[in-house]
Amino acid sequence: MMRTLLDGIGWQQHLRPFLVQRLAARAPWGSVLGSLLVLLFLLLALSGCSLALYYSPSPDKAAASLSFIVSDVPAGRLLRAFHYWGAGAFLLTMMTHLATNFIRGSYKAPRQFTWITGVLLLMVAAGLLFTGSLLPWSARSYSAAVVTSALISQVPIAGRQIACGFLGGYSVSGLSLTRFYVFHILFLPALLMLFAAVHVYLVRCHGLDECDCDAESAPPATPGYRFFPEHVRRLLCVFVPVLGLWLMIAILGGPPHSTPLQQLDGSYEPRPEWFFLWLFQLLTFFPGRWEWVGSLLVPGIGLLLLFAVPFLDNARRRRSAGRPLATAVASTAIAAVVYLTLSAWQHTLPYNVSTIASRPAAVAELRGRQLYAANQCGYCHTVKGLGGRPVGPDLSNLAARGRTPQEIAAYVRNPRLVTRSALMPAYRLSPSELADLASYIQSLDSRQCSIHLWPKHSSSTAPR
C-alpha cells in the first residue's frame, strides 16, 4: 500500500534521486547559505500571510490595522517584529551568499547564469523589502515614497512615466499604497519563486561549487555528500542558531516604531530603513544638479558590473589571491557600503535648526518657521552649514543670491516646473502657507541671523 502511494507521487523516479543526489566532494560550509535562504523565505511568507489577515491597505486604516495587530492580536507584537527583523536577516544573508560566491569565483564557467539569477534574486529581495517598508503608511513610509518617486523620475526619457506607473499617479496617494501592497504580496514573491526555481535548477545541473584550495590545505572529502542527509544536517546546524538569534532580536527589539502622518512634530527624523541607509547617504555627496550621479549613475554602474562579472573575469583562476583586481574592487565596494551605512546612522541625530534673524521677526516669518519644522525641511537643507544633511542647497545664501519670496514659493510648490532635474518633492501647501514659508526662508540671511537647535518637543502646528 505504502509503495503504491509513493509510486503515485513519483518517489522512486523523481523525488528520491533529487534527495540522494551527490552534490560535491569538498563542499564548503558556505554552500548551505542558499538552502538557508529558502527556509528564511518560507518563514517570512508564513509570518507575512498571518499579518495580511489583519492588515488593511488603505491610507486611513493601514496604521490603525498595524496598531491593532501589535496591541490586540495574540502574539501580534512578536509576529510583526519577527517579520520586520527577518526581512533584514533575509537580505543580509543573500548579500553574504553573493559575496562568498564572488570570493570563491563561483561565477565562472559553467555557472555564469547561476550567478546572474542570483543577482536578479537580490534585486527582487530588495524590492520586497522596499515595498514592505512602505506598508505602515507612516511618516517614514510617505517620505520614502516621495523621495523614491523623485529618483525614478530622473531616469532619462521615460522616468516620469515609470514613476507614474509605480505610484498610480504623479504624486503619492492612496492608490500608491494599494500598488505597494499588491507588489509586496503578489508580483514580487511570484518573481522571487520563479528566479529561485531557475537558480536551484542551475545549481543542480552544475553541482555545488567545491572548495578551491591547495591540496595540503583542502578539507577532507565527504564521501557521497548528498542533499539528504549530509547537506540537510549541515543546514540544520546553521538554521537552528540563526532562528534562535532571530527570535531573540524580535523579542528584545520589538516591532519598529512608526510615526503616523497625522502626528508629525519638529523632532521627527525621516530616514529609510537601515538596509537602504547607504544609498541615502550616497546622495549627500552629489548635491544640486549632480544628484543624478548618486541616484542613478553610481548604483547603475554597480548593478551592471554585478551582471557583467562572469564575462569580464573569465580566467580559469578562481582563488581570491589569483584575482587581485576583482578582490580589490569587491573589497572596496563592501567597505564603501559599510562606511556609508555607518555614516548615515551617525547622522540620525537632531537636525532641525531654528534660525532667528538679528532683527525682530515678523509674524509671517514665525509661522514659516513652524512650517519649516513641520515639513522636515531641516533634514535635507542646512543653514549656515548646520543642522541638516547636505542633500539640498544651504538656505542661508538665498537672500544673497537675490532669490525673492515669490521665486522661493514657486519652487516649493512645484520644484520640477522650475528645475526639471530637481530631487525635491512638491509640497501641497496653501498660498498663505507658501508665502509664510518663503518669508521665513528669505529671512535666513547669512549676514544677520543666529542659530540654535530646534526644541525636541516644539509644536509642529503653524499658527493660523
C-alpha atoms as one frame of an Amber mdcrd trajectory, in Angstrom:
protein
   0.000   0.000   0.000   2.721   2.445   1.018   4.809   1.555  -2.036   1.793
   2.263  -4.258   1.294   5.681  -2.670   4.986   6.533  -3.041   4.944   5.475
  -6.676   1.895   7.691  -7.181   3.883  10.809  -6.227   6.932   9.712  -8.233
   9.102   8.933  -5.216  11.411   6.375  -6.798  11.645   8.072 -10.178  11.884
  11.777  -9.254  11.942  12.660  -5.540  14.375  10.115  -4.142  17.063  10.808
  -6.795  16.715  14.516  -6.016  17.282  13.935  -2.287  20.157  11.466  -2.512
  21.955  13.067  -5.477  25.656  13.562  -4.799  26.357  17.282  -4.591  30.096
  17.724  -4.081  33.166  16.101  -2.615  34.503  19.136  -0.726  31.505  21.431
  -0.367  32.331  24.385   1.939  30.009  25.307   4.783  29.088  28.469   2.908
  27.167  26.289   0.445  24.330  25.993   2.977  23.509  29.720   2.652  21.363
  29.100  -0.426  19.265  26.488   1.366  19.129  28.746   4.443  17.611  31.487
   2.287  14.817  29.117   1.232  13.911  28.435   4.861  14.074  32.123   5.769
  11.784  32.989   2.865   9.261  30.334   3.912   9.162  31.758   7.447   8.817
  35.297   6.100   5.998  34.204   3.793   4.212  32.458   6.669   4.502  35.460
   9.006   3.557  37.835   6.176   0.400  35.864   5.388  -0.516  35.962   9.073
  -0.085  39.742   9.137  -2.114  40.114   5.917  -5.127  38.553   7.667  -5.453
  41.714   9.781  -3.845  44.401   7.590  -5.970  46.909   5.660  -4.161  48.533
   2.673  -5.915  51.906   2.804  -4.447  55.254   3.877  -6.958  55.797   6.662
  -6.746  52.254   8.104  -3.205  50.993   7.449  -1.619  52.458  10.588  -4.653
  51.558  12.696  -4.607  47.948  11.482  -0.925  47.596  12.379  -1.625  49.095
  15.779  -4.429  46.551  16.223  -2.068  43.703  15.292   0.528  44.805  17.838
  -1.882  45.511  20.690  -4.864  43.139  20.262  -3.893  40.127  18.123  -2.472
  37.226  20.173   1.314  37.269  19.752   0.806  40.065  17.223   3.668  42.136
  18.595   6.080  39.231  18.243   4.675  38.374  14.805   5.283  41.835  13.402
   8.739  42.076  14.991   9.581  38.606  13.632   8.609  39.643  10.098  10.397
  43.006  10.291  13.730  41.733  11.611  13.548  38.624   9.450  13.336  40.758
   6.324  16.650  42.386   7.190  18.180  38.996   8.013  16.998  37.658   4.644
  18.650  40.477   2.680  21.834  40.308   4.750  22.082  36.533   4.226  21.537
  36.948   0.484  24.275  39.583   0.259  26.603  37.308   2.243  25.781  34.412
  -0.087  26.562  36.570  -3.118  29.813  37.840  -1.564  31.094  34.365  -0.632
  30.363  33.081  -4.141  32.254  36.031  -5.593  35.251  35.380  -3.345  35.295
  31.715  -4.392  34.922  32.640  -8.065  31.700  30.667  -8.354  30.503  32.870
 -11.206  32.983  31.353 -13.653  32.021  28.871 -16.372  29.785  26.936 -16.401
  27.984  28.849 -13.653  27.600  32.256 -15.329  23.799  32.118 -15.473  23.639
  30.745 -11.941  25.353  33.968 -10.836  23.046  36.149 -12.959  19.924  34.583
 -11.463  21.449  35.208  -8.021  21.828  38.919  -8.818  18.216  39.007 -10.037
  17.122  37.393  -6.770  18.987  40.101  -4.836  17.165  42.817  -6.799  13.763
  41.225  -6.184  14.563  40.801  -2.476  15.480  44.498  -2.238  12.182  45.332
  -3.937  10.294  43.195  -1.438  11.941  44.953   1.495  11.306  48.377  -0.022
   7.616  47.807  -0.761   7.149  46.216   2.654   8.686  49.211   4.421   6.014
  51.447   2.843   3.003  49.455   4.018   2.740  51.010   7.518   1.881  54.274
   5.693   3.718  56.208   8.358   5.751  59.389   8.120   8.799  57.338   7.139
   6.807  55.408   4.523   5.417  58.566   2.975   8.837  60.256   2.882  10.386
  57.168   1.288   7.685  57.059  -1.391   8.151  60.740  -2.217  11.953  60.506
  -2.455  11.842  57.259  -4.445   9.390  58.685  -6.962  11.682  61.695  -7.386
  14.667  59.392  -8.019  12.740  57.309 -10.548  11.640  60.484 -12.325  15.294
  61.255 -13.056  15.570  58.245 -15.375  16.086  59.655 -18.889  13.193  59.707
 -21.378  10.633  57.558 -19.518  11.358  58.431 -15.869   8.139  60.333 -15.186
   6.025  57.656 -16.850   7.708  54.903 -14.805   7.178  56.865 -11.594   3.537
  57.431 -12.535   3.003  53.709 -13.098   4.782  52.919  -9.854   2.719  55.348
  -7.776  -0.549  55.151  -9.692  -0.310  58.889 -10.445   2.076  61.808 -10.380
   2.001  62.082  -6.584   1.874  59.759  -3.577  -1.724  58.826  -2.786  -3.911
  56.017  -1.501  -3.589  54.293  -4.867   0.179  54.189  -4.285  -0.319  52.233
  -1.071  -2.561  49.725  -2.858   0.069  49.197  -5.544   2.834  48.715  -2.990
   0.680  46.121  -1.243  -0.005  44.204  -4.469   3.681  44.293  -5.438   4.681
  43.073  -1.973   2.279  40.130  -1.608   1.753  39.031  -5.239   4.093  40.140
  -8.016   7.456  40.213  -6.243   7.021  36.935  -4.296   5.964  35.199  -7.521
   9.008  36.648  -9.297  11.262  35.580  -6.430   9.967  31.997  -6.538  10.388
  31.891 -10.325  14.018  33.056 -10.202  14.686  30.775  -7.215  13.373  27.762
  -9.152  15.651  28.574 -12.097  18.554  29.161  -9.708  18.077  25.801  -7.957
  17.745  24.062 -11.301  21.064  25.533 -12.473  22.747  24.602  -9.187  21.590
  21.001  -9.539  22.714  20.937 -13.182  26.258  22.129 -12.442  26.552  20.946
  -8.845  27.683  22.855  -5.777  30.866  24.848  -6.163  33.547  22.888  -4.359
  36.304  24.340  -2.196  39.077  25.682  -4.432  42.058  25.064  -2.144  45.577
  23.778  -2.363  45.909  20.048  -1.882  47.629  20.384   1.501  45.049  22.864
   2.861  41.929  21.275   1.403  39.388  19.892   3.874  38.869  16.125   3.825
  36.446  14.887   1.235  32.980  13.861   2.331  32.201  10.574   0.582  28.811
  10.712  -1.057  27.947  14.244   0.092  24.251  14.274  -0.738  21.389  16.683
  -0.205  19.970  14.241   2.317  21.209  13.578   4.905  24.649  15.280   4.761
  23.588  18.683   3.370  20.382  18.812   5.448  22.413  18.048   8.586  24.720
  20.988   7.871  21.748  23.210   7.104  20.106  22.441  10.445  23.363  23.179
  12.276  23.248  26.700  10.796  19.478  27.276  10.733  18.786  26.489  14.402
  21.128  29.170  15.846  20.028  31.667  13.180  16.383  31.096  14.095  17.199
  31.433  17.795  19.026  34.731  17.208  16.159  35.938  15.010  13.603  35.205
  17.732  15.751  36.831  20.415  16.126  40.043  18.394  12.379  40.072  17.666
  11.546  39.651  21.351  14.066  42.182  22.669  13.914  44.671  19.802  10.182
  44.550  19.236   8.406  45.915  16.145   9.600  49.187  14.589   8.114  52.433
  15.819   6.001  54.189  13.184   5.142  57.870  13.437   1.676  58.423  11.914
   1.431  61.066   9.222  -1.102  62.965  11.319   1.232  63.206  14.329   4.362
  64.803  12.897   6.343  67.201  15.027   9.542  69.151  14.711  11.616  66.365
  16.237  10.662  63.765  13.603  13.650  62.410  11.681  12.614  60.857   8.341
  15.054  58.243   7.120  14.911  54.944   5.203  15.277  51.528   6.784  18.798
  50.515   7.759  19.334  48.360   4.671  18.881  51.405   2.383  20.790  53.928
   4.500  23.943  53.594   2.376  22.113  54.666  -0.781  20.508  57.600   1.014
  23.908  58.711   2.340  25.416  58.450  -1.149  23.081  61.213  -2.339  24.666
  63.676   0.100  27.913  63.600  -1.894  26.175  64.849  -5.052  24.062  67.909
  -4.182  22.179  70.132  -6.579  22.358  69.366 -10.269  24.712  66.434  -9.645
  22.078  64.445  -7.755  21.584  62.120 -10.720  25.159  60.851 -10.281  24.414
  59.457  -6.807  20.858  58.374  -7.524  21.281  56.811 -10.977  24.841  56.652
 -12.313  26.756  55.091  -9.401  24.093  52.466  -8.476  23.516  51.742 -12.176
  27.216  51.123 -12.818  27.428  48.889  -9.754  24.447  46.838 -10.918  25.842
  46.477 -14.442  29.177  45.314 -13.031  27.417  42.630 -10.996  25.738  41.282
 -14.122  28.925  41.568 -16.191  31.310  39.916 -13.686  31.134  36.397 -15.262
  32.081  37.833 -18.650  34.681  40.381 -17.512  36.586  37.856 -15.385  36.555
  34.628 -17.353  40.065  33.418 -16.494  40.391  29.954 -15.007  41.942  31.165
 -11.768  39.324  31.159  -9.028  41.183  31.702  -5.772  40.933  35.280  -4.476
  44.738  35.522  -4.274  44.913  34.870  -8.008  42.345  37.593  -8.796  43.785
  40.736  -7.150  41.812  43.248  -9.232  38.439  41.572  -8.711  39.164  41.098
  -4.997  40.199  44.744  -4.606  37.053  46.020  -6.363  34.784  43.803  -4.271
  36.519  44.760  -1.017  36.260  48.446  -1.880  32.557  48.147  -2.682  31.812
  46.301   0.574  33.843  48.816   2.595  32.045  51.716   0.886  28.592  50.298
   1.677  29.570  49.703   5.315  31.083  53.188   5.618  28.062  54.898   4.056
  25.683  52.937   6.285  27.598  53.840   9.446  27.862  57.485   8.361  24.135
  57.675   7.699  23.423  56.047  11.058  25.688  58.546  12.816  23.890  61.430
  11.132  20.497  60.415  12.506  20.889  62.996  15.269  18.718  66.030  15.997
  18.831  68.048  12.798  16.160  70.743  12.966  17.739  74.154  13.299  15.869
  77.252  14.358  17.396  80.315  12.725  16.399  83.717  14.025  17.321  86.954
  12.308  19.030  89.590  14.433  16.124  91.948  13.753  12.646  91.308  15.261
  10.890  88.518  13.345   7.641  89.266  11.549   4.525  87.198  12.304   4.675
  85.556   8.853   8.279  84.524   9.486   7.331  82.913  12.808   4.554  80.940
  11.079   7.011  79.978   8.357   9.475  78.689  10.935   6.802  76.339  12.281
   6.045  75.128   8.742   9.781  74.622   8.171   9.885  72.215  11.133   6.562
  70.504  10.369   7.667  69.626   6.822  11.140  68.441   7.925  12.920  70.909
   5.650  15.882  70.764   8.021  16.546  67.145   7.098  17.816  67.905   3.592
  18.838  71.566   3.966  21.490  73.159   6.122  21.509  76.723   7.401  24.981
  78.243   7.571  26.295  74.690   7.267  24.485  73.416  10.361  21.553  71.206
  11.165  20.789  69.089   8.115  22.282  66.748   5.557  23.776  68.482   2.512
  21.269  66.956   0.106  19.714  70.280  -0.830  21.332  73.736  -1.017  22.208
  75.762   2.062  19.281  78.100   2.695  21.323  80.868   4.288  22.613  82.096
   0.929  19.327  82.530  -0.972  18.933  86.189   0.008  22.497  86.942  -1.051
  21.761  85.311  -4.429  18.781  87.582  -4.958  16.021  84.985  -4.578  12.662
  86.641  -3.910   9.901  85.151  -1.720   7.800  84.656  -4.850  10.545  82.598
  -6.505  11.017  80.519  -3.365   7.274  79.846  -3.059   7.059  78.821  -6.733
   9.923  76.392  -6.286   8.441  74.800  -3.145   5.052  74.431  -4.873   6.489
  72.520  -7.860  10.306  72.165  -7.992  10.380  70.260 -11.287   8.480  73.053
 -13.008  11.437  75.325 -12.214  14.283  72.792 -12.479  13.476  69.614 -14.383
  16.115  67.513 -12.591  15.062  68.617  -9.082  15.013  65.837  -6.478  12.900
  67.824  -4.026   9.209  66.779  -3.998   6.327  69.210  -4.474   4.594  70.327
  -1.273   0.839  70.718  -1.055   0.677  73.966   0.881  -1.900  76.704   0.631
  -0.878  80.055  -0.931  -0.739  81.655   2.519   1.451  78.819   3.877   3.762
  79.095   0.882   4.056  82.827   1.464   4.846  82.313   5.176   7.451  79.630
   4.449   9.049  81.762   1.729   9.193  84.743   4.084  10.970  82.680   6.715
  13.484  81.215   4.216  14.081  84.690   2.791  14.948  85.915   6.311  17.755
  83.348   6.619  20.389  85.841   5.592  23.848  84.536   6.457  24.899  88.057
   7.370  22.245  88.686  10.009  20.991  85.530  11.712  21.905  83.412  14.722
  21.337  79.648  15.066  20.278  77.257  17.822  18.830  73.725  17.825  15.080
  73.392  17.488  13.486  72.179  20.758  12.763  68.425  20.549   9.131  68.831
  21.661   8.222  72.002  19.828   4.779  72.140  18.257   4.563  71.381  14.550
   1.300  73.215  14.005   1.731  76.546  12.326  -0.311  79.292  13.953  -3.222
  80.493  11.884
